[in-house]
């Protein structure tokens, strides 16, 4: 197996691992109560904003930044929009 084949295989393994972790995290998020989701969503937005700032001042490839933004939006979708407190 040449170096390119070995690297390709490692990338495919990492993709599979990331997909499995995403399924796990999604299931945890879906099991949260509405009150817990509000807290997790706020914390996640704060953390992702900090990482976004770090990414923008780094030499990370555009594909990394794009994947980060895509997956942040997907995770926020799983957490759902917070309910309007006045609607309760």
LUMKOL-256620 format. One record per residue: x negated, y negated, z of N, C-alpha, C in turn; residue in three letters. Coordinates in Angstrom, 2 decimals, decimal comma. Layout:
# LUMKOL-256620
    n.xx    n.yy    n.zz   ca.xx   ca.yy   ca.zz    c.xx    c.yy    c.zz rest
       X       Y       Z       X       Y       Z       X       Y       Z  ALA
...
END
This chain:
# LUMKOL-256620
    n.xx    n.yy    n.zz   ca.xx   ca.yy   ca.zz    c.xx    c.yy    c.zz rest
   -0,86    1,17    0,00    0,00    0,00    0,00   -0,90   -1,24    0,00  UNK
   -0,67   -2,13   -0,97   -1,50   -3,33   -1,02   -0,99   -4,38   -0,04  UNK
   -1,73   -5,45    0,08   -1,41   -6,50    1,06   -0,04   -7,12    0,81  UNK
    0,29   -7,39   -0,43    1,60   -7,98   -0,76    2,75   -7,05   -0,37  UNK
    2,59   -5,76   -0,63    3,63   -4,79   -0,26    3,78   -4,73    1,26  UNK
    2,67   -4,76    1,97    2,72   -4,72    3,43    3,41   -5,96    3,98  UNK
    3,08   -7,12    3,45    3,72   -8,37    3,89    5,21   -8,38    3,56  UNK
    5,57   -7,90    2,38    6,97   -7,83    1,98    7,74   -6,93    2,94  UNK
    7,15   -5,81    3,29    7,78   -4,87    4,23    7,97   -5,52    5,60  UNK
    6,98   -6,26    6,06    7,10   -6,95    7,35    8,20   -8,01    7,31  UNK
    8,30   -8,73    6,21    9,35   -9,75    6,07   10,72   -9,08    6,11  UNK
   10,88   -7,97    5,42   12,16   -7,26    5,42   12,51   -6,75    6,82  UNK
   11,52   -6,28    7,55   11,76   -5,84    8,92   12,19   -7,01    9,79  UNK
   11,53   -8,14    9,64   11,90   -9,33   10,41   13,32   -9,78   10,08  UNK
   13,69   -9,73    8,81   15,05  -10,10    8,42   16,08   -9,19    9,08  UNK
   15,81   -7,90    9,10   16,72   -6,96    9,75   16,82   -7,23   11,24  UNK
   15,70   -7,51   11,87   15,71   -7,82   13,30   16,49   -9,10   13,58  UNK
   16,30  -10,12   12,77   17,03  -11,37   12,96   18,52  -11,20   12,77  UNK
   18,92  -10,40   11,80   20,35  -10,14   11,60   20,95   -9,42   12,80  UNK
   20,22   -8,45   13,34   20,71   -7,74   14,52   20,83   -8,68   15,71  UNK
   19,85   -9,56   15,90   19,91  -10,53   17,00   21,07  -11,51   16,80  UNK
   21,31  -11,92   15,57   22,42  -12,82   15,31   23,75  -12,16   15,66  UNK
   23,91  -10,90   15,31   25,13  -10,17   15,67   25,30  -10,11   17,18  UNK
   24,23   -9,86   17,89   24,29   -9,78   19,35   24,67  -11,13   19,96  UNK
   24,01  -12,19   19,52   24,29  -13,53   20,05   25,72  -13,95   19,68  UNK
   26,16  -13,65   18,47   27,54  -13,97   18,08   28,54  -13,26   18,98  UNK
   28,28  -11,99   19,30   29,22  -11,27   20,16   29,24  -11,87   21,56  UNK
   28,10  -12,30   22,06   28,06  -12,96   23,37   28,84  -14,28   23,34  UNK
   28,64  -15,06   22,28   29,34  -16,34   22,17   30,85  -16,14   22,10  UNK
   31,29  -15,13   21,39   32,72  -14,88   21,25   33,35  -14,41   22,56  UNK
   32,54  -13,82   23,43   33,05  -13,32   24,71   33,15  -14,42   25,77  UNK
   32,59  -15,59   25,50   32,60  -16,68   26,47   33,99  -17,25   26,67  UNK
   34,26  -17,71   27,87   35,50  -18,45   28,11   35,39  -19,80   27,41  UNK
   36,51  -20,47   27,22   36,50  -21,78   26,56   35,62  -22,77   27,34  UNK
   35,71  -22,75   28,66   34,89  -23,66   29,47   33,40  -23,39   29,28  UNK
   33,03  -22,12   29,25   31,63  -21,76   29,06   31,16  -22,15   27,65  UNK
   32,02  -21,99   26,66   31,65  -22,35   25,29   31,32  -23,84   25,17  UNK
   32,08  -24,67   25,89   31,83  -26,12   25,85   30,43  -26,41   26,38  UNK
   30,06  -25,76   27,46   28,73  -25,96   28,06   27,64  -25,44   27,13  UNK
   27,82  -24,23   26,62   26,82  -23,63   25,74   26,67  -24,47   24,47  UNK
   27,78  -24,93   23,91   27,73  -25,75   22,70   26,94  -27,03   22,95  UNK
   27,19  -27,70   24,07   26,47  -28,94   24,40   24,97  -28,67   24,57  UNK
   24,64  -27,61   25,29   23,23  -27,25   25,48   22,56  -26,90   24,15  UNK
   23,27  -26,14   23,33   22,73  -25,73   22,04   22,50  -26,95   21,13  UNK
   23,44  -27,89   21,13   23,27  -29,09   20,33   22,07  -29,90   20,80  UNK
   21,87  -29,98   22,11   20,73  -30,70   22,65   19,41  -30,01   22,28  UNK
   19,37  -28,70   22,46   18,16  -27,95   22,12   17,85  -28,01   20,63  UNK
   18,86  -27,85   19,80   18,61  -27,86   18,35   18,18  -29,26   17,89  UNK
   18,68  -30,31   18,53   18,24  -31,67   18,18   16,76  -31,85   18,52  UNK
   16,33  -31,31   19,65   14,91  -31,40   20,03   14,04  -30,62   19,05  UNK
   14,47  -29,42   18,69   13,71  -28,63   17,73   13,71  -29,29   16,35  UNK
   14,83  -29,90   15,97   14,92  -30,59   14,69   13,89  -31,71   14,63  UNK
   13,79  -32,48   15,69   12,81  -33,57   15,75   11,39  -33,02   15,62  UNK
   11,12  -31,92   16,29    9,79  -31,31   16,21    9,52  -30,79   14,80  UNK
   10,52  -30,17   14,18   10,35  -29,66   12,82   10,07  -30,79   11,83  UNK
   10,76  -31,90   12,00   10,61  -33,01   11,06    9,23  -33,64   11,12  UNK
    8,57  -33,54   12,27    7,22  -34,10   12,38    6,14  -33,04   12,24  UNK
    6,54  -31,85   11,80    5,58  -30,76   11,63    5,30  -30,54   10,14  UNK
    4,49  -29,55    9,89    4,19  -29,17    8,50    5,00  -27,94    8,09  UNK
    6,11  -27,71    8,77    6,95  -26,54    8,45    7,45  -26,65    7,01  UNK
    7,46  -25,53    6,29    7,96  -25,55    4,91    9,44  -25,93    4,86  UNK
    9,85  -26,49    3,76   11,26  -26,90    3,57   12,21  -25,73    3,74  UNK
   11,78  -24,54    3,33   12,65  -23,37    3,48   12,89  -23,05    4,96  UNK
   11,91  -23,30    5,81   12,09  -23,09    7,25   13,09  -24,09    7,80  UNK
   12,93  -25,34    7,43   13,84  -26,40    7,89   15,26  -26,11    7,40  UNK
   15,40  -25,72    6,14   16,71  -25,41    5,57   17,39  -24,25    6,28  UNK
   16,62  -23,21    6,56   17,18  -22,04    7,26   17,58  -22,42    8,68  UNK
   16,78  -23,25    9,33   17,11  -23,72   10,68   18,44  -24,46   10,66  UNK
   18,58  -25,41    9,74   19,82  -26,20    9,67   21,03  -25,32    9,36  UNK
   20,87  -24,40    8,44   21,96  -23,49    8,07   22,41  -22,66    9,26  UNK
   21,45  -22,11    9,98   21,78  -21,22   11,09   22,30  -21,98   12,30  UNK
   21,86  -23,21   12,51   22,42  -24,03   13,58   23,90  -24,26   13,29  UNK
   24,23  -24,61   12,06   25,63  -24,84   11,71   26,46  -23,57   11,84  UNK
   25,89  -22,45   11,48   26,61  -21,18   11,60   26,88  -20,86   13,08  UNK
   25,88  -21,08   13,93   26,06  -20,81   15,36   27,10  -21,74   15,96  UNK
   27,08  -23,01   15,57   28,09  -23,94   16,07   29,48  -23,52   15,61  UNK
   29,58  -22,97   14,43   30,86  -22,45   13,95   31,35  -21,29   14,79  UNK
   30,44  -20,42   15,21   30,82  -19,29   16,06   31,31  -19,80   17,42  UNK
   30,64  -20,83   17,94   31,05  -21,39   19,23   32,37  -22,14   19,12  UNK
   32,68  -22,63   17,94   33,94  -23,33   17,73   33,89  -24,77   18,20  UNK
   34,87  -25,50   17,74   34,98  -26,91   18,13   35,54  -26,99   19,55  UNK
   35,02  -27,92   20,35   35,58  -28,08   21,68   37,03  -28,56   21,60  UNK
   37,86  -28,06   22,52   39,25  -28,50   22,55   39,32  -29,94   23,01  UNK
   40,26  -30,67   22,50   40,50  -32,05   22,93   41,08  -32,00   24,34  UNK
   40,40  -32,65   25,28   40,84  -32,60   26,68   42,23  -33,21   26,85  UNK
   42,59  -34,16   26,01   43,92  -34,79   26,14   45,02  -33,87   25,65  UNK
   44,65  -32,82   24,88   45,65  -31,89   24,35   46,06  -30,84   25,39  UNK
   45,34  -30,76   26,50   45,63  -29,75   27,51   46,80  -30,11   28,35  UNK
END
